[in-house]
Amino acid sequence: MHPTAAESLHLIHRLLSLLLLSCLTVKSFIGRWQALHSKLTILKTSLSEISDSTHWSQNPLLQDLLPNLLSTLHNTKLLSDQCHDPSSYSGGKLLLQSNLNMVSASLSSLQHDIDLLLKSGLLSQSNAIVLSQPCPGSGKDELGFFIRDLFTRLQIGGIEFKKKALDSLLLLLNEDDKASVLVAKEGDVGYLVHLLDPTNHYSVREQAAIVVSLLATSSDSSRTSVFEEGGLGPLLRLLETGLSGLKEKAAMAVEAITADPENAWAISAYGGVPVLIEACRSGSPVTQTHSAGAMKNVAAVEDIRTALGEEGAVAVLLQVLVSGTAAAQEKAANCIWILASSGEDFRVSIIQDGGLQSLLQLLQESSSSDTLEHVLRAIYALSASPSTATTLSSSASFILQLAELIKHGNVILQQSSATLLANLSITDTNKRAIAGCMGALVKMVESTKPVGLQEVAAQALVSLLTVRSNRKDLVREEKNVLRLVQMLDPKNELVCKKFPVSVISAIVAGGSHGCRKKLIAAGAYPHLQKLSEMDIAGAKKALQRLAGNRLKKIFSRTWRE
């Protein structure tokens, strides 16, 4: 029959008293016994503190801890007897010395566990024997106590205690979005990171990986805690060598941690660049998606960006563009855009690996606005290459796609598409083919957000209006003319005047009497006169083109009167 907790503690106190006296009179390894005497003295103080705790005997962790301590003290007493009478021991000094080192280490470990238990405050709680899962909406004090109990069980208990504690921790994090902040504050995230080590039992390691992943993806404070406790290195090792499920959790956590620019640099310190590339190349769809996301995060760091190029990231990312999940394609396209924008070497590499064709294909196939946004930006970055710009300018299908996005896309897609139109040398045939998007461009010229939209919309319009038939098509729609004239009004402060002025100037550049007539009828002339007096760029030239030589004097006299 096993002794009760009270009986075990009584026996421990008796053994401690004997050992504390014995340590002072040994004849062998006197220095080691002096060190053991110090440890035993501290242990006795801690045990007295346990005895003074109101509900210590109810705590289940002591059911394992006290018997282990009692066994260690028995071994220590046996060694003490042998050191008092060395002649009675035939095992040799080296073995005796080794045994002393072992009990010393065991006592240190047990003291650490006792300190944890005392620090947690669990021994003073009447419900410490079985803690129920806190209900949603529980107070911080109750949650904090529950979390401290879980982490104490994690660090002191055996495998079953650890697994149950991790189960409870997972349940808490899944049920309460805000729990991660309290876990980072009240728990020991560093110990969770330690559980990711391959030396731990697989089931414990797997649960710990899920917990760490949740903490890394749940809140800024818990993510910071995971990083500061050294979690990135073990997570990368899991991503490199773990089983599929562990790799997925590790990839999620690494992506979340590297989303903070101040953390992204550490990928290089842990040798993580080739790990991310390989995970993106050969991982499951989930692993691939989050690895691509992490690569996108770290590509902003110049040194890591260089390493990505050297390790062959471009080819892997382009393959994801073709065969990855929709989420993976979006993140890969974002990363390609960052790389293409960073320098000529990356642009050359992307183009040589067929990147332009892959991007154009994805532009046709994707239904995700975010993906299309990154694809357009990547294509724009590649268009800095003259050969790429020529290819894009002559692609009727690409130009038509841009026009469709200007007409039907969100404002970001409209801006990106207009930017490309404004910067490409499009043939007159293609300009005529996309005349239908000019009305949308006019609306964009009067839009105040995002910054730069008015300018690129005006530039794209001016480019399309070099074709005579497009000028006639634009003014044929009365609402287009009215919008442009309203934008010219000096009282309209929402639009920078040089943009509608440039469009008006382009409309009347060909000398079409019909275009001038419609603009004048809508009231463009007095607005341009006023803008000319205000020295708005291009206003005088637009006014001269609008009036024409024959009409100029007539209108000048009319408006003066």
Phi, psi and omega per residue, in radians:
M1 nan 2.239 -3.111
H2 -1.293 2.466 3.117
P3 -1.175 2.665 3.075
T4 -1.255 2.997 3.121
A5 -1.068 -0.691 -3.140
A6 -1.152 -0.723 3.125
E7 -1.147 -0.724 3.128
S8 -1.080 -0.767 -3.118
L9 -1.143 -0.636 3.102
H10 -1.108 -0.806 3.117
L11 -1.081 -0.687 -3.138
I12 -1.099 -0.749 -3.140
H13 -1.092 -0.710 3.119
R14 -1.110 -0.788 -3.135
L15 -1.117 -0.699 -3.141
L16 -1.074 -0.752 3.136
S17 -1.054 -0.758 3.116
L18 -1.113 -0.775 -3.077
L19 -1.180 -0.645 -3.133
L20 -1.109 -0.624 3.052
L21 -1.286 -0.711 -3.081
S22 -1.115 -0.633 -3.104
C23 -1.042 -0.459 -3.049
L24 -1.477 -0.190 -3.029
T25 -2.160 0.174 -3.140
V26 -1.170 2.773 -3.102
K27 -1.932 -0.204 -3.138
S28 -2.199 2.556 3.107
F29 0.928 0.875 -3.047
I30 -1.053 -0.700 -3.121
G31 -1.088 -0.718 3.127
R32 -1.158 -0.639 -3.140
W33 -1.262 -0.493 3.042
Q34 -1.147 -0.716 3.097
A35 -1.145 -0.703 3.110
L36 -1.129 -0.622 3.119
H37 -1.060 -0.701 3.110
S38 -1.120 -0.748 -3.142
K39 -1.133 -0.738 -3.118
L40 -1.169 -0.606 3.095
T41 -1.112 -0.778 3.107
I42 -1.122 -0.697 -3.131
L43 -1.099 -0.709 -3.132
K44 -1.112 -0.704 3.108
T45 -1.094 -0.761 -3.136
S46 -1.121 -0.687 -3.140
L47 -1.184 -0.611 3.068
S48 -1.123 -0.627 3.100
E49 -1.168 -0.637 3.070
I50 -1.093 -0.800 -3.117
S51 -1.059 -0.541 -3.121
D52 -1.403 -0.213 3.139
S53 -1.307 2.410 -2.967
T54 -1.163 -0.588 -3.037
H55 -2.183 0.544 -3.050
W56 -1.069 -0.648 -3.044
S57 -1.200 -0.270 -3.128
Q58 -1.508 -0.213 -3.035
N59 -1.344 2.151 -3.067
P60 -1.181 -0.402 -3.124
L61 -1.155 -0.520 3.128
L62 -1.240 -0.341 3.118
Q63 -1.132 -0.482 3.033
D64 -1.642 -0.675 -3.002
L65 -1.208 -0.793 -3.082
L66 -1.139 -0.772 3.076
P67 -1.070 -0.654 3.098
N68 -1.136 -0.712 3.110
L69 -1.138 -0.746 3.135
L70 -1.065 -0.738 3.127
S71 -1.118 -0.740 3.131
T72 -1.121 -0.696 3.126
L73 -1.187 -0.616 3.052
H74 -1.063 -0.769 3.119
N75 -1.120 -0.664 3.119
T76 -1.128 -0.694 3.117
K77 -1.124 -0.687 3.116
L78 -1.093 -0.768 3.119
L79 -1.147 -0.617 3.112
S80 -1.092 -0.751 3.126
D81 -1.074 -0.701 -3.125
Q82 -1.188 -0.592 -3.140
C83 -1.364 -0.321 3.045
H84 -1.336 -0.522 -3.124
D85 -2.358 1.328 -3.079
P86 -0.943 -0.474 -3.098
S87 -1.188 -0.377 -3.107
S88 -1.463 -0.071 -3.087
Y89 -1.916 2.196 -3.068
S90 -1.903 0.115 -3.054
G91 -1.425 -0.203 -3.130
G92 1.658 2.642 -3.063
K93 -1.172 -0.638 -3.110
L94 -1.105 -0.715 3.135
L95 -1.187 -0.716 3.125
L96 -1.106 -0.724 3.103
Q97 -1.090 -0.733 3.117
S98 -1.094 -0.737 3.130
N99 -1.125 -0.649 3.086
L100 -1.128 -0.698 3.098
N101 -1.101 -0.671 -3.112
M102 -1.166 -0.790 -3.139
V103 -1.202 -0.550 3.101
S104 -1.125 -0.783 3.112
A105 -1.124 -0.687 3.134
S106 -1.131 -0.728 3.101
L107 -1.111 -0.675 3.104
S108 -1.106 -0.731 -3.135
S109 -1.147 -0.747 3.127
L110 -1.169 -0.675 3.089
Q111 -1.077 -0.695 3.109
H112 -1.055 -0.767 -3.138
D113 -1.152 -0.704 3.129
I114 -1.129 -0.720 3.108
D115 -1.061 -0.733 3.106
L116 -1.054 -0.774 -3.104
L117 -1.134 -0.736 3.123
L118 -1.179 -0.712 -3.116
K119 -1.138 -0.588 -3.103
S120 -1.157 -0.423 -3.096
G121 1.378 0.129 -3.069
L122 -1.203 -0.474 -3.065
L123 -1.263 -0.210 3.124
S124 -1.754 0.084 -3.100
Q125 -1.818 2.282 -3.100
S126 -1.212 -0.400 -3.115
N127 -1.726 0.288 -3.077
A128 -1.220 -0.275 -3.102
I129 -1.195 -0.698 3.069
V130 -2.522 1.995 3.138
L131 -1.683 2.195 3.085
S132 -1.460 2.661 3.124
Q133 -1.079 2.228 3.135
P134 -1.055 2.508 3.109
C135 -1.305 2.683 3.040
P136 -0.964 2.354 -3.129
G137 1.560 0.091 3.114
S138 -1.093 2.682 -3.119
G139 -1.230 2.849 -3.111
K140 -1.101 -0.634 -3.124
D141 -1.115 -0.784 -3.140
E142 -1.141 -0.762 3.121
L143 -1.129 -0.728 -3.135
G144 -1.082 -0.743 3.105
F145 -1.109 -0.750 3.135
F146 -1.072 -0.749 -3.137
I147 -1.156 -0.729 3.116
R148 -1.100 -0.664 3.093
D149 -1.098 -0.774 -3.133
L150 -1.058 -0.772 -3.108
F151 -1.247 -0.523 3.056
T152 -1.158 -0.753 3.090
R153 -1.095 -0.658 3.130
L154 -1.050 -0.731 -2.980
Q155 -1.560 -0.413 -3.088
I156 -1.800 -0.693 -3.010
G157 -1.278 2.947 3.076
G158 -1.360 -2.930 -3.060
I159 -1.023 -0.753 -3.104
E160 -1.138 -0.712 3.069
F161 -1.044 -0.779 -3.116
K162 -1.081 -0.790 -3.103
K163 -1.122 -0.751 3.132
K164 -1.156 -0.681 3.128
A165 -1.134 -0.729 3.122
L166 -1.170 -0.656 3.068
D167 -1.024 -0.804 -3.130
S168 -1.145 -0.654 3.137
L169 -1.163 -0.711 3.095
L170 -1.107 -0.750 3.135
L171 -1.072 -0.749 3.140
L172 -1.095 -0.800 -3.103
L173 -1.178 -0.600 -3.135
N174 -1.304 -0.539 -3.078
E175 -1.526 -0.454 -3.053
D176 -2.233 1.915 -3.097
D177 -1.077 -0.484 -3.068
K178 -1.576 -0.076 -3.062
A179 -1.145 -0.488 -3.077
S180 -1.050 -0.625 3.132
V181 -1.104 -0.749 -3.123
L182 -1.262 -0.607 3.097
V183 -1.095 -0.755 3.122
A184 -1.106 -0.553 -3.096
K185 -1.467 -0.798 -3.025
E186 -1.617 -0.413 -3.082
G187 -1.609 -3.029 3.128
D188 -2.060 1.526 -3.095
V189 -1.111 -0.562 3.108
G190 -1.042 -0.617 3.122
Y191 -1.253 -0.635 3.058
L192 -1.047 -0.741 3.103
V193 -1.082 -0.688 3.095
H194 -1.044 -0.595 -3.129
L195 -1.200 -0.216 3.083
L196 -1.356 -0.155 -3.113
D197 -1.141 2.454 -3.117
P198 -1.046 -0.307 -3.139
T199 -1.267 -0.268 -3.140
N200 -1.446 2.747 3.121
H201 -1.002 2.446 -3.022
Y202 -1.014 -0.768 -3.084
S203 -1.122 -0.653 3.083
V204 -1.177 -0.756 -3.140
R205 -1.077 -0.692 -3.129
E206 -1.148 -0.806 3.129
Q207 -1.112 -0.713 3.130
A208 -1.092 -0.659 3.122
A209 -1.100 -0.674 3.122
I210 -1.171 -0.737 3.133
V211 -1.100 -0.830 -3.131
V212 -1.088 -0.679 3.107
S213 -1.092 -0.751 3.106
L214 -1.100 -0.735 3.127
L215 -1.132 -0.665 -3.113
A216 -1.227 -0.436 -3.064
T217 -1.860 -0.019 -2.998
S218 -1.632 -0.733 -3.068
S219 -2.686 2.806 -3.140
D220 -1.079 -0.758 -3.065
S221 -1.195 -0.729 -3.140
S222 -1.231 -0.621 3.085
R223 -1.121 -0.757 3.103
T224 -1.072 -0.708 3.137
S225 -1.090 -0.764 3.110
V226 -1.042 -0.769 -3.128
F227 -1.163 -0.812 -3.084
E228 -1.181 -0.425 3.089
E229 -1.521 0.208 3.055
G230 1.411 0.489 -3.063
G231 -1.308 -0.401 -3.032
L232 -1.122 -0.733 -3.132
G233 -1.051 -0.966 3.105
P234 -1.033 -0.606 3.112
L235 -1.149 -0.697 3.090
L236 -1.150 -0.633 3.088
R237 -1.164 -0.663 3.051
L238 -1.093 -0.736 3.133
L239 -1.115 -0.502 -3.107
E240 -1.473 -0.716 -2.962
T241 -2.137 -0.139 -3.071
G242 -1.280 2.955 3.023
L243 -1.265 2.959 -2.976
S244 -0.933 -0.840 -3.110
G245 -1.075 -0.720 3.123
L246 -1.175 -0.655 3.119
K247 -1.071 -0.706 -3.129
E248 -1.102 -0.800 3.126
K249 -1.124 -0.705 -3.139
A250 -1.130 -0.708 -3.134
A251 -1.111 -0.720 3.101
M252 -1.041 -0.796 -3.096
A253 -1.171 -0.735 -3.138
V254 -1.111 -0.714 3.103
E255 -1.082 -0.768 -3.116
A256 -1.121 -0.754 -3.117
I257 -1.134 -0.750 -3.089
T258 -1.335 -0.142 3.063
A259 -1.118 -0.408 3.050
D260 -1.479 2.003 -3.098
P261 -0.956 -0.501 -3.126
E262 -1.276 -0.275 3.108
N263 -1.718 -0.397 -2.984
A264 -1.019 -0.627 -3.100
W265 -1.010 -0.510 -3.020
A266 -1.189 -0.311 3.083
I267 -0.941 -0.764 -3.132
S268 -1.155 -0.700 -3.127
A269 -1.075 -0.565 3.140
Y270 -1.628 0.133 -3.128
G271 1.142 0.634 -2.992
G272 -1.539 -0.188 -3.082
V273 -1.071 -0.936 3.114
P274 -1.105 -0.505 3.106
V275 -1.126 -0.807 3.136
L276 -1.108 -0.745 -3.114
I277 -1.114 -0.771 3.141
E278 -1.160 -0.686 3.111
A279 -1.119 -0.623 3.115
C280 -1.257 -0.550 -3.127
R281 -1.336 -0.756 -2.935
S282 -2.141 0.006 -3.092
G283 -1.333 2.987 3.056
S284 -1.102 2.915 3.112
P285 -0.936 -0.695 3.135
V286 -1.172 -0.809 3.131
T287 -1.084 -0.750 -3.134
Q288 -1.063 -0.769 -3.113
T289 -1.057 -0.866 -3.075
H290 -1.307 -0.514 3.056
S291 -1.173 -0.707 3.076
A292 -1.093 -0.674 3.092
G293 -1.107 -0.713 3.113
A294 -1.166 -0.678 3.091
M295 -1.092 -0.698 3.081
K296 -1.071 -0.720 3.141
N297 -1.090 -0.794 -3.033
V298 -1.442 -0.250 -3.138
A299 -1.122 -0.284 3.120
A300 -1.272 -0.300 -3.129
V301 -1.600 2.129 -2.979
E302 -0.978 -0.842 -3.100
D303 -1.101 -0.698 3.139
I304 -1.246 -0.621 3.089
R305 -1.044 -0.731 3.090
T306 -1.075 -0.747 3.126
A307 -1.125 -0.659 3.082
L308 -1.023 -0.743 3.119
G309 -1.139 -0.756 -3.105
E310 -1.189 -0.530 -3.085
E311 -1.563 0.033 3.065
G312 1.501 0.533 -3.096
A313 -1.171 -0.569 -3.044
V314 -1.033 -0.851 -3.113
A315 -1.077 -0.676 3.137
V316 -1.169 -0.773 -3.133
L317 -1.118 -0.675 3.125
L318 -1.174 -0.589 3.070
Q319 -1.151 -0.660 3.088
V320 -1.111 -0.648 3.100
L321 -1.002 -0.583 -3.070
V322 -1.514 -0.732 -2.948
S323 -2.138 -0.012 -3.091
G324 -1.372 2.996 3.031
T325 -1.156 2.916 3.139
A326 -1.019 -0.722 3.141
A327 -1.155 -0.700 3.128
A328 -1.178 -0.678 3.117
Q329 -1.070 -0.728 3.136
E330 -1.056 -0.810 -3.090
K331 -1.233 -0.636 3.100
A332 -1.155 -0.724 3.121
A333 -1.103 -0.665 3.101
N334 -1.098 -0.763 3.141
C335 -1.155 -0.732 3.102
I336 -1.039 -0.710 3.116
W337 -1.071 -0.799 -3.139
I338 -1.053 -0.790 -3.121
L339 -1.156 -0.771 -3.114
A340 -1.120 -0.507 -3.119
S341 -1.430 -0.191 -2.982
S342 -1.573 -0.254 3.137
G343 2.887 2.857 -3.066
E344 -1.117 -0.614 -3.109
D345 -1.050 -0.765 3.112
F346 -1.179 -0.666 3.134
R347 -1.089 -0.754 3.112
V348 -1.071 -0.794 -3.128
S349 -1.075 -0.774 -3.126
I350 -1.114 -0.759 -3.121
I351 -1.175 -0.734 -3.135
Q352 -1.124 -0.544 3.135
D353 -1.519 0.207 3.101
G354 1.409 0.401 -3.063
G355 -1.141 -0.642 -3.120
L356 -1.098 -0.772 3.131
Q357 -1.103 -0.704 3.131
S358 -1.128 -0.717 3.132
L359 -1.155 -0.744 3.131
L360 -1.130 -0.644 3.100
Q361 -1.139 -0.763 -3.140
L362 -1.155 -0.593 3.100
L363 -1.064 -0.603 3.131
Q364 -1.346 -0.578 -2.950
E365 -1.699 -0.508 -3.013
S366 -1.339 2.515 3.055
S367 -1.900 0.059 -3.114
S368 -1.559 2.157 3.120
S369 -1.076 -0.698 -3.129
D370 -1.119 -0.758 3.121
T371 -1.101 -0.809 -3.141
L372 -1.051 -0.643 3.116
E373 -1.055 -0.835 -3.128
H374 -1.175 -0.661 3.136
V375 -1.094 -0.811 3.137
L376 -1.083 -0.707 3.135
R377 -1.171 -0.665 3.099
A378 -1.149 -0.740 3.112
I379 -1.095 -0.719 3.115
Y380 -1.071 -0.739 3.119
A381 -1.091 -0.712 3.130
L382 -1.195 -0.454 -3.103
S383 -1.206 -0.115 3.020
A384 -1.131 -0.362 3.046
S385 -1.406 2.176 -3.102
P386 -0.958 -0.712 -3.119
S387 -1.154 -0.661 3.110
T388 -1.180 -0.727 3.122
A389 -1.058 -0.695 3.113
T390 -1.135 -0.766 3.113
T391 -1.047 -0.791 -3.119
L392 -1.169 -0.708 -3.093
S393 -1.112 -0.537 -3.080
S394 -1.657 0.017 -3.118
S395 -1.583 1.818 -3.117
A396 -1.081 -0.681 -3.109
S397 -1.145 -0.667 3.121
F398 -1.171 -0.778 -3.138
I399 -1.093 -0.722 3.101
L400 -1.106 -0.644 3.118
Q401 -1.132 -0.722 3.091
L402 -1.046 -0.743 3.142
A403 -1.099 -0.692 3.121
E404 -1.134 -0.687 3.125
L405 -1.203 -0.593 3.086
I406 -1.153 -0.635 -3.112
K407 -1.379 -0.639 -2.949
H408 -2.158 -0.126 -3.091
G409 -1.424 2.972 3.038
N410 -1.260 3.066 -2.991
V411 -1.126 -0.553 3.122
I412 -1.195 -0.757 3.113
L413 -1.145 -0.663 3.103
Q414 -1.057 -0.797 -3.109
Q415 -1.123 -0.780 -3.139
S416 -1.109 -0.724 -3.136
S417 -1.169 -0.750 3.113
A418 -1.108 -0.639 3.114
T419 -1.077 -0.768 3.109
L420 -1.128 -0.780 3.121
L421 -1.025 -0.726 -3.084
A422 -1.196 -0.429 -3.025
N423 -1.827 -0.077 3.125
L424 -1.745 2.637 3.091
S425 -1.619 1.510 -3.026
I426 -1.508 2.472 3.118
T427 -1.201 2.722 3.114
D428 -1.056 -0.607 3.123
T429 -1.066 -0.796 3.127
N430 -1.205 -0.579 3.093
K431 -1.133 -0.705 3.092
R432 -1.146 -0.614 -3.094
A433 -1.157 -0.448 -3.082
I434 -1.952 0.391 3.140
A435 -1.012 -0.453 -3.100
G436 -1.134 -0.222 -3.131
C437 -1.614 -0.021 -3.063
M438 -1.157 -0.617 3.101
G439 -1.055 -0.721 3.098
A440 -1.138 -0.641 3.115
L441 -1.135 -0.660 3.095
V442 -1.066 -0.768 3.104
K443 -1.058 -0.659 -3.122
M444 -1.162 -0.554 -3.141
V445 -1.118 -0.508 3.141
E446 -1.634 0.063 3.134
S447 -1.485 2.304 -3.078
T448 -1.457 -0.361 -3.124
K449 -2.353 2.614 -0.035
P450 -1.345 2.961 3.136
V451 -1.017 2.338 3.097
G452 1.651 -0.211 -3.094
L453 -1.136 -0.773 -3.125
Q454 -1.027 -0.738 -3.073
E455 -1.150 -0.867 -3.084
V456 -1.213 -0.566 3.091
A457 -1.131 -0.753 3.116
A458 -1.132 -0.711 3.134
Q459 -1.114 -0.739 3.125
A460 -1.132 -0.720 3.109
L461 -1.077 -0.822 3.138
V462 -1.015 -0.684 3.113
S463 -1.115 -0.779 -3.124
L464 -1.222 -0.506 -3.071
L465 -1.389 0.039 3.011
T466 -1.245 -0.241 3.095
V467 -1.646 2.190 -3.039
R468 -0.985 -0.783 -3.092
S469 -1.131 -0.555 3.107
N470 -1.178 -0.610 3.119
R471 -1.125 -0.740 3.125
K472 -1.161 -0.684 3.128
D473 -1.097 -0.693 -3.070
L474 -1.142 -0.821 -3.074
V475 -1.383 -0.233 3.094
R476 -1.092 -0.546 3.101
E477 -1.528 1.953 -3.050
E478 -1.034 -0.620 -3.107
K479 -1.148 -0.523 3.074
N480 -1.145 -0.770 -3.137
V481 -1.111 -0.776 -3.120
L482 -1.094 -0.729 3.125
R483 -1.067 -0.812 -3.103
L484 -1.106 -0.723 3.138
V485 -1.160 -0.709 3.099
Q486 -1.076 -0.634 3.115
M487 -1.200 -0.476 3.122
L488 -1.284 -0.405 -3.073
D489 -0.989 2.100 -3.133
P490 -0.999 -0.412 3.131
K491 -1.317 -0.325 3.122
N492 -1.437 1.779 -3.040
E493 -1.606 0.038 -3.094
L494 -1.421 -0.322 -3.050
V495 -2.074 2.295 3.025
C496 -1.182 2.122 -2.920
K497 -1.120 -0.479 -3.077
K498 -1.133 -0.385 -3.119
F499 -1.321 -0.930 3.072
P500 -1.120 -0.542 3.093
V501 -1.052 -0.773 -3.128
S502 -1.119 -0.619 3.133
V503 -1.208 -0.794 3.106
I504 -1.028 -0.760 -3.137
S505 -1.073 -0.673 3.134
A506 -1.205 -0.628 -3.129
I507 -1.122 -0.724 -3.055
V508 -1.672 0.109 -3.085
A509 -1.130 -0.538 -3.088
G510 -1.462 -0.018 3.101
G511 1.360 0.323 -3.127
S512 -1.202 2.089 -3.133
H513 -1.122 -0.639 -3.140
G514 -1.104 -0.719 3.138
C515 -1.162 -0.770 -3.132
R516 -1.093 -0.714 -3.080
K517 -1.083 -0.762 -3.118
K518 -1.188 -0.667 3.138
L519 -1.196 -0.722 3.122
I520 -1.143 -0.737 3.135
A521 -1.075 -0.545 -3.126
A522 -1.434 -0.117 3.085
G523 1.743 0.365 -3.102
A524 -1.247 -0.558 -2.988
Y525 -1.071 -0.914 -3.107
P526 -1.099 -0.591 3.100
H527 -1.112 -0.755 -3.139
L528 -1.169 -0.629 3.071
Q529 -1.017 -0.834 -3.133
K530 -1.098 -0.755 3.138
L531 -1.147 -0.574 3.089
S532 -1.151 -0.727 3.098
E533 -1.132 -0.483 3.127
M534 -1.486 0.041 -3.130
D535 1.045 0.647 3.033
I536 -1.232 2.338 -3.075
A537 -0.956 2.208 3.066
G538 1.478 -0.153 -3.039
A539 -1.165 -0.734 -3.130
K540 -1.100 -0.741 3.142
K541 -1.136 -0.739 3.127
A542 -1.131 -0.659 3.134
L543 -1.126 -0.748 3.123
Q544 -1.109 -0.729 3.141
R545 -1.177 -0.662 -3.118
L546 -1.182 -0.741 -3.071
A547 -1.294 -0.735 -3.043
G548 1.292 2.775 -3.073
N549 -1.100 -0.666 -3.037
R550 -1.316 -0.615 -3.024
L551 -1.615 -0.253 -2.986
K552 -1.017 -0.845 -3.098
K553 -1.186 -0.656 -3.117
I554 -1.068 -0.858 -3.091
F555 -1.214 -0.598 3.121
S556 -1.089 -0.769 3.135
R557 -1.144 -0.745 -3.119
T558 -1.045 -0.812 -3.080
W559 -1.251 -0.504 3.070
R560 -1.175 -0.703 3.122
E561 -1.197 nan nan
